[in-house]
Amino acid sequence: MTATTTDYRSLNAALGILGIFMLGIFLAWYLTKVHLIPLPKDPVWASLVGAFWQTFATVVIPYVWAMRRLGLKLADMGIRRAGFVDSTLQGCLLYSLALGAFIYCSSDPLISNHLLRHLGAGDASITLASMGLIAAGTDLATRGFILLTLVRYTNLAFAILIQNLTWYLGHINEIGLLSGCLGLWGALGLTLTLGLLGDVVALRTRNVVGLALAHILLNLAMTVYIRNL
């Protein structure tokens, strides 16, 4: 196999990775916005259905595509037992930075008057499930699929750049919540720090399951804190 052939296959794979992920984002957004995916009238249940659809579009579809088109295994995209403990522990340390920021900014009306404070226990649990699913899906999608696949076919800097762009898109709401307290640049700086340090964890452990679990635990801790303000 010539170098030109190898380069062509790597470029083709990289374009496929970006293309299928963009398709997933489009499906996650478009089909719910134009109501092609029927959502319950209750906004709490609608958020849960939306979270499941978003996870299917941005995690399940890309992972299945990568296994069939690129011949990768789930373990190649960070879903494996090896490295799970290290990924979880390091992920918890990482996301404690985000928890600290939310606690520091808890007096901000956008946080102190968060919807979670006013929901009943049942609706709050459903909302937490939605948040946890999206949080875990974010790590699986941006680090398991984007980072750990792109790094096979492109250089490390490009893989990290694309991962952090998608990481930013997935955290626009959180940036808005924290901007009033930390300022726009402070919120962006925190998001970038979490993105880059999370990449280090994923690349060192080759495990994103632990990071996803830590992300869920972050949402659980924030929910408990907000409901007890």
C-alpha positions as CSV (number, residue, x, y, z in Angstrom):
1,M,0.0,0.0,0.0
2,T,1.5,3.3,-1.1
3,A,1.7,6.4,1.1
4,T,-0.7,8.2,-1.2
5,T,-3.3,5.4,-0.8
6,T,-2.9,5.5,3.0
7,D,-3.3,9.3,3.0
8,Y,-6.4,9.0,0.9
9,R,-8.0,6.4,3.2
10,S,-7.2,8.5,6.2
11,L,-8.7,11.6,4.6
12,N,-11.8,9.7,3.6
13,A,-12.2,8.3,7.1
14,A,-11.8,11.7,8.7
15,L,-14.3,13.3,6.3
16,G,-16.7,10.4,7.1
17,I,-16.3,10.9,10.8
18,L,-17.1,14.6,10.5
19,G,-19.9,14.0,8.1
20,I,-21.7,11.4,10.1
21,F,-21.4,13.5,13.3
22,M,-22.8,16.6,11.6
23,L,-25.7,14.4,10.3
24,G,-26.3,13.3,13.9
25,I,-26.4,16.9,15.2
26,F,-28.7,17.8,12.3
27,L,-31.1,15.0,13.1
28,A,-31.0,15.7,16.8
29,W,-31.9,19.3,16.2
30,Y,-34.1,19.4,13.1
31,L,-36.4,16.5,13.6
32,T,-37.5,17.8,17.0
33,K,-37.8,21.4,15.9
34,V,-40.1,20.6,13.0
35,H,-42.0,18.1,15.2
36,L,-41.2,15.0,13.1
37,I,-40.3,13.3,16.4
38,P,-43.5,13.5,18.4
39,L,-42.8,14.9,21.9
40,P,-45.1,14.8,24.9
41,K,-46.9,18.0,25.8
42,D,-45.5,17.9,29.3
43,P,-42.1,19.7,29.0
44,V,-40.5,17.5,31.6
45,W,-41.3,14.3,29.7
46,A,-40.6,16.1,26.4
47,S,-37.0,16.8,27.6
48,L,-36.5,13.1,28.4
49,V,-37.7,12.0,25.0
50,G,-35.5,14.7,23.4
51,A,-32.5,13.5,25.4
52,F,-33.1,9.9,24.2
53,W,-33.4,11.0,20.6
54,Q,-30.3,13.3,20.9
55,T,-28.3,10.4,22.3
56,F,-29.5,8.1,19.5
57,A,-28.6,10.6,16.8
58,T,-25.2,11.7,18.1
59,V,-23.9,8.6,19.8
60,V,-25.7,5.4,18.6
61,I,-25.7,6.3,14.9
62,P,-22.0,7.4,14.8
63,Y,-20.8,4.4,16.8
64,V,-22.7,2.0,14.6
65,W,-21.3,3.7,11.5
66,A,-17.8,3.6,12.8
67,M,-18.0,-0.1,13.6
68,R,-19.5,-1.0,10.2
69,R,-17.7,1.6,8.0
70,L,-14.3,1.8,9.7
71,G,-14.2,-1.6,11.3
72,L,-13.7,-0.2,14.8
73,K,-14.8,-1.9,18.0
74,L,-16.5,-0.3,20.9
75,A,-13.2,-0.6,22.8
76,D,-11.5,1.5,20.2
77,M,-13.9,4.3,21.0
78,G,-13.4,4.2,24.7
79,I,-16.2,1.8,25.7
80,R,-14.3,-0.8,27.6
81,R,-13.4,-2.0,31.1
82,A,-9.7,-1.3,30.9
83,G,-8.9,2.1,32.3
84,F,-12.4,2.5,33.8
85,V,-11.3,3.2,37.4
86,D,-8.7,5.7,36.4
87,S,-11.1,7.4,34.0
88,T,-13.8,7.6,36.7
89,L,-11.5,9.0,39.4
90,Q,-9.8,11.5,37.1
91,G,-13.2,12.4,35.6
92,C,-14.6,13.1,39.1
93,L,-11.6,15.4,39.8
94,L,-12.1,17.1,36.5
95,Y,-15.8,17.8,36.9
96,S,-15.3,18.9,40.5
97,L,-14.0,22.1,38.8
98,A,-17.4,22.6,37.2
99,L,-19.2,21.8,40.4
100,G,-17.1,24.4,42.2
101,A,-18.0,27.0,39.6
102,F,-21.7,26.3,39.9
103,I,-21.5,26.5,43.7
104,Y,-19.5,29.7,43.5
105,C,-22.2,31.2,41.2
106,S,-25.2,29.8,43.0
107,S,-26.4,33.2,44.0
108,D,-26.9,34.1,40.4
109,P,-30.6,34.2,39.6
110,L,-30.2,31.9,36.6
111,I,-28.9,29.2,39.0
112,S,-30.7,30.1,42.2
113,N,-34.1,30.2,40.3
114,H,-33.3,27.1,38.2
115,L,-36.3,25.0,37.2
116,L,-35.0,22.1,39.4
117,R,-35.8,24.1,42.5
118,H,-39.5,24.3,41.8
119,L,-40.2,20.8,40.4
120,G,-41.8,18.0,42.5
121,A,-39.6,15.0,43.3
122,G,-40.9,12.9,40.4
123,D,-40.4,15.6,37.8
124,A,-37.1,16.6,39.2
125,S,-36.0,12.9,38.9
126,I,-37.0,12.8,35.3
127,T,-35.2,16.1,34.6
128,L,-32.1,14.7,36.3
129,A,-32.3,11.6,34.1
130,S,-32.5,13.8,31.0
131,M,-29.6,15.8,32.1
132,G,-27.5,12.7,33.0
133,L,-28.3,11.1,29.6
134,I,-27.2,14.2,27.7
135,A,-24.1,14.6,29.9
136,A,-23.0,11.0,29.4
137,G,-23.8,11.3,25.7
138,T,-21.6,14.4,25.4
139,D,-18.5,12.5,26.6
140,L,-19.3,9.4,24.5
141,A,-19.9,11.5,21.4
142,T,-17.2,14.1,21.6
143,R,-14.5,12.1,23.2
144,G,-15.3,8.5,22.4
145,F,-16.4,9.1,18.8
146,I,-14.8,12.4,17.7
147,L,-11.5,12.4,19.6
148,L,-10.6,8.7,19.7
149,T,-11.5,8.1,16.1
150,L,-10.1,11.2,14.6
151,V,-6.8,10.7,16.3
152,R,-6.4,7.5,14.4
153,Y,-6.7,9.2,11.0
154,T,-5.5,12.7,11.6
155,N,-2.9,14.4,13.8
156,L,-3.5,14.9,17.5
157,A,-3.9,18.7,17.3
158,F,-6.7,18.5,14.7
159,A,-8.5,15.8,16.7
160,I,-8.4,17.9,19.9
161,L,-9.5,21.0,18.0
162,I,-12.6,19.4,16.6
163,Q,-13.4,17.7,19.9
164,N,-13.3,21.1,21.7
165,L,-15.5,22.7,19.0
166,T,-18.1,20.1,19.5
167,W,-17.6,20.3,23.3
168,Y,-18.3,24.0,23.2
169,L,-21.5,23.5,21.1
170,G,-22.7,21.0,23.7
171,H,-22.2,23.5,26.6
172,I,-23.6,26.7,25.2
173,N,-26.4,26.6,27.9
174,E,-23.9,26.1,30.7
175,I,-21.8,29.0,29.4
176,G,-24.9,31.2,29.5
177,L,-25.6,30.1,33.1
178,L,-22.1,30.9,34.3
179,S,-21.5,34.1,32.2
180,G,-23.4,36.3,34.6
181,C,-21.1,35.3,37.5
182,L,-17.8,34.5,35.9
183,G,-18.1,36.8,32.9
184,L,-18.2,35.5,29.3
185,W,-14.4,34.9,29.1
186,G,-14.4,33.2,32.5
187,A,-17.2,30.8,31.4
188,L,-15.4,30.1,28.1
189,G,-12.1,29.6,29.9
190,L,-13.7,27.0,32.3
191,T,-15.4,25.2,29.3
192,L,-12.1,25.1,27.4
193,T,-10.2,23.8,30.5
194,L,-12.8,21.1,31.1
195,G,-12.6,20.2,27.4
196,L,-8.8,20.0,27.2
197,L,-8.3,18.2,30.5
198,G,-11.0,15.7,29.7
199,D,-9.1,15.0,26.4
200,V,-6.0,14.2,28.4
201,V,-8.0,11.8,30.6
202,A,-9.5,10.1,27.5
203,L,-6.2,9.8,25.6
204,R,-4.3,8.5,28.6
205,T,-6.9,5.9,29.8
206,R,-8.5,5.2,26.4
207,N,-11.7,5.0,28.4
208,V,-14.7,7.3,28.1
209,V,-17.2,5.3,30.2
210,G,-15.6,6.6,33.4
211,L,-15.7,10.2,32.2
212,A,-19.4,9.7,31.3
213,L,-20.1,8.3,34.7
214,A,-18.3,11.3,36.3
215,H,-20.3,13.7,34.2
216,I,-23.6,12.0,35.4
217,L,-22.4,12.3,39.0
218,L,-21.7,16.0,38.4
219,N,-25.3,16.6,37.4
220,L,-26.5,14.6,40.4
221,A,-24.4,16.7,42.7
222,M,-25.6,20.0,41.1
223,T,-29.2,18.8,41.3
224,V,-29.0,18.0,45.0
225,Y,-27.2,21.3,45.7
226,I,-29.7,23.4,43.7
227,R,-32.7,21.8,45.4
228,N,-31.3,22.5,48.8
229,L,-30.5,26.2,48.2
